[in-house]
Amino acid sequence: MGFGSYDESEQQDQDSDIDEDDAVTVHEHDHEGEVSFDQGDMSNEDLVGQLKQMKDDDE
């Protein structure tokens, strides 16, 4: 077998004994709400300047 090949027999008739009760429920902990940001009296230019300053401090 070369790169990327597979045995097709492994892809057929797969028995899976999955207990649905033990499965993970992705919507079990859904939350509804909202997020808001208060930028105070700062303009967009002030915020961009503050971001640039933070990036410069990291370097």
VODORO-350081 format. One record per residue (C-alpha): x, y, z; residue number from 1. Coordinates in Angstrom, 1 decimal. Example, Ala and Ser with C-alpha at 12.3 -4.5 7.8 and 13.67 -1.06 7.14 Angstrom:
BEGIN
<rec><xx>12.3</xx><yy>-4.5</yy><zz>7.8</zz><nr>1</nr></rec>
<rec><xx>13.7</xx><yy>-1.1</yy><zz>7.1</zz><nr>2</nr></rec>
END
This chain:
BEGIN
<rec><xx>0.0</xx><yy>0.0</yy><zz>0.0</zz><nr>1</nr></rec>
<rec><xx>1.2</xx><yy>3.4</yy><zz>-0.8</zz><nr>2</nr></rec>
<rec><xx>0.6</xx><yy>6.8</yy><zz>0.7</zz><nr>3</nr></rec>
<rec><xx>-3.1</xx><yy>7.6</yy><zz>1.0</zz><nr>4</nr></rec>
<rec><xx>-4.3</xx><yy>4.1</yy><zz>0.4</zz><nr>5</nr></rec>
<rec><xx>-6.5</xx><yy>2.1</yy><zz>2.7</zz><nr>6</nr></rec>
<rec><xx>-8.1</xx><yy>-1.3</yy><zz>2.9</zz><nr>7</nr></rec>
<rec><xx>-11.7</xx><yy>-0.9</yy><zz>1.7</zz><nr>8</nr></rec>
<rec><xx>-12.8</xx><yy>-3.9</yy><zz>3.8</zz><nr>9</nr></rec>
<rec><xx>-12.3</xx><yy>-1.8</yy><zz>6.9</zz><nr>10</nr></rec>
<rec><xx>-14.8</xx><yy>0.7</yy><zz>5.6</zz><nr>11</nr></rec>
<rec><xx>-17.7</xx><yy>-1.8</yy><zz>5.3</zz><nr>12</nr></rec>
<rec><xx>-20.0</xx><yy>-3.3</yy><zz>7.8</zz><nr>13</nr></rec>
<rec><xx>-18.7</xx><yy>-1.6</yy><zz>10.9</zz><nr>14</nr></rec>
<rec><xx>-20.7</xx><yy>-2.6</yy><zz>13.9</zz><nr>15</nr></rec>
<rec><xx>-20.8</xx><yy>0.1</yy><zz>16.6</zz><nr>16</nr></rec>
<rec><xx>-22.3</xx><yy>-0.5</yy><zz>19.9</zz><nr>17</nr></rec>
<rec><xx>-22.8</xx><yy>3.1</yy><zz>20.9</zz><nr>18</nr></rec>
<rec><xx>-25.0</xx><yy>3.8</yy><zz>23.9</zz><nr>19</nr></rec>
<rec><xx>-26.8</xx><yy>7.0</yy><zz>23.0</zz><nr>20</nr></rec>
<rec><xx>-27.4</xx><yy>7.8</yy><zz>26.7</zz><nr>21</nr></rec>
<rec><xx>-23.6</xx><yy>8.0</yy><zz>27.3</zz><nr>22</nr></rec>
<rec><xx>-23.0</xx><yy>10.3</yy><zz>24.3</zz><nr>23</nr></rec>
<rec><xx>-22.1</xx><yy>13.9</yy><zz>24.7</zz><nr>24</nr></rec>
<rec><xx>-24.9</xx><yy>16.4</yy><zz>24.2</zz><nr>25</nr></rec>
<rec><xx>-23.5</xx><yy>19.5</yy><zz>22.7</zz><nr>26</nr></rec>
<rec><xx>-26.5</xx><yy>21.6</yy><zz>23.6</zz><nr>27</nr></rec>
<rec><xx>-26.6</xx><yy>20.5</yy><zz>27.2</zz><nr>28</nr></rec>
<rec><xx>-25.1</xx><yy>23.8</yy><zz>28.5</zz><nr>29</nr></rec>
<rec><xx>-26.4</xx><yy>26.3</yy><zz>26.0</zz><nr>30</nr></rec>
<rec><xx>-26.7</xx><yy>29.8</yy><zz>27.4</zz><nr>31</nr></rec>
<rec><xx>-28.7</xx><yy>32.7</yy><zz>26.0</zz><nr>32</nr></rec>
<rec><xx>-27.5</xx><yy>36.2</yy><zz>26.7</zz><nr>33</nr></rec>
<rec><xx>-25.8</xx><yy>39.2</yy><zz>25.3</zz><nr>34</nr></rec>
<rec><xx>-22.4</xx><yy>40.8</yy><zz>25.5</zz><nr>35</nr></rec>
<rec><xx>-21.7</xx><yy>44.5</yy><zz>25.5</zz><nr>36</nr></rec>
<rec><xx>-18.6</xx><yy>46.6</yy><zz>25.6</zz><nr>37</nr></rec>
<rec><xx>-18.4</xx><yy>50.0</yy><zz>27.2</zz><nr>38</nr></rec>
<rec><xx>-15.6</xx><yy>51.9</yy><zz>25.5</zz><nr>39</nr></rec>
<rec><xx>-16.3</xx><yy>55.0</yy><zz>27.6</zz><nr>40</nr></rec>
<rec><xx>-15.3</xx><yy>58.3</yy><zz>26.0</zz><nr>41</nr></rec>
<rec><xx>-12.6</xx><yy>56.7</yy><zz>23.9</zz><nr>42</nr></rec>
<rec><xx>-12.8</xx><yy>57.2</yy><zz>20.1</zz><nr>43</nr></rec>
<rec><xx>-12.0</xx><yy>54.4</yy><zz>17.7</zz><nr>44</nr></rec>
<rec><xx>-8.7</xx><yy>56.2</yy><zz>17.0</zz><nr>45</nr></rec>
<rec><xx>-7.9</xx><yy>56.2</yy><zz>20.7</zz><nr>46</nr></rec>
<rec><xx>-8.6</xx><yy>52.5</yy><zz>20.9</zz><nr>47</nr></rec>
<rec><xx>-6.4</xx><yy>51.7</yy><zz>17.8</zz><nr>48</nr></rec>
<rec><xx>-3.6</xx><yy>53.7</yy><zz>19.4</zz><nr>49</nr></rec>
<rec><xx>-4.0</xx><yy>51.8</yy><zz>22.7</zz><nr>50</nr></rec>
<rec><xx>-3.9</xx><yy>48.5</yy><zz>20.7</zz><nr>51</nr></rec>
<rec><xx>-0.7</xx><yy>49.6</yy><zz>18.9</zz><nr>52</nr></rec>
<rec><xx>0.9</xx><yy>50.5</yy><zz>22.2</zz><nr>53</nr></rec>
<rec><xx>0.0</xx><yy>47.1</yy><zz>23.7</zz><nr>54</nr></rec>
<rec><xx>1.5</xx><yy>45.4</yy><zz>20.7</zz><nr>55</nr></rec>
<rec><xx>4.7</xx><yy>47.5</yy><zz>21.0</zz><nr>56</nr></rec>
<rec><xx>5.0</xx><yy>46.6</yy><zz>24.7</zz><nr>57</nr></rec>
<rec><xx>4.9</xx><yy>42.9</yy><zz>23.8</zz><nr>58</nr></rec>
<rec><xx>7.9</xx><yy>43.2</yy><zz>21.5</zz><nr>59</nr></rec>
END
